């Protein structure tokens, strides 16, 4: 079973599915955390936090996960591209000197879609992170204004 996972044939048929599944999971986690934070900030009662430290802990909870998805999704996509290109070169080598240029270009184009999807996951993650970070700063300043 494990040797099948390491075979070029397995990866040739499944690399897209594996990368897309990982990126899909990352997207799901990111959206879950974004929605959780959004609704938390909407119903936040600043008066229940006795000090700035407990407020900061509450405000910044789950933001790291959102940022992590945004910063790592392009690398996951790039990994899929690199594996796809490696498999294309492997197929070229296995074909001997009889290489079809159209087949090579299709293999490379298919490999690049993983990078595109990784970027597509990263951009909204970073946008959401920046927006939520701004909300954190506004809430923090509101808390400080109430105390002075």
Residue pairs with C-beta under 8 A, 6 or more apart in sequence:
4 10
8 87
8 90
11 83
11 87
12 87
12 91
15 80
15 83
15 84
15 87
15 114
16 80
16 84
16 110
16 113
16 114
18 80
19 76
19 77
19 79
19 80
19 83
19 114
19 117
20 114
20 117
22 76
23 73
23 76
23 77
23 117
23 118
23 121
26 69
26 72
26 73
26 76
26 121
27 69
27 121
29 65
29 69
30 65
30 66
30 69
30 70
30 121
30 124
30 125
30 128
33 62
33 63
33 65
33 66
34 66
34 128
34 132
36 62
37 61
37 62
37 63
37 66
37 132
38 132
40 58
40 61
41 59
41 132
41 135
41 139
44 58
44 59
44 139
46 55
46 139
46 142
46 143
46 146
47 146
49 55
49 58
49 143
52 140
52 143
52 144
55 139
55 140
55 143
56 140
59 136
59 139
59 140
60 136
63 129
63 132
63 133
63 136
66 125
66 128
66 129
66 132
67 125
67 126
67 129
69 121
69 122
69 125
70 122
70 123
70 125
70 126
70 128
70 129
71 122
71 126
73 118
73 119
73 121
73 122
73 125
74 115
74 118
74 119
74 122
75 118
76 114
76 118
77 114
77 115
77 116
77 117
77 118
77 119
77 121
78 114
78 115
78 118
79 114
80 111
80 114
80 115
80 117
80 118
81 111
81 112
81 114
81 115
82 111
83 111
84 107
84 108
84 110
84 111
84 112
84 114
85 107
85 108
85 111
87 107
87 111
88 104
88 107
88 108
88 111
91 103
91 107
92 99
92 104
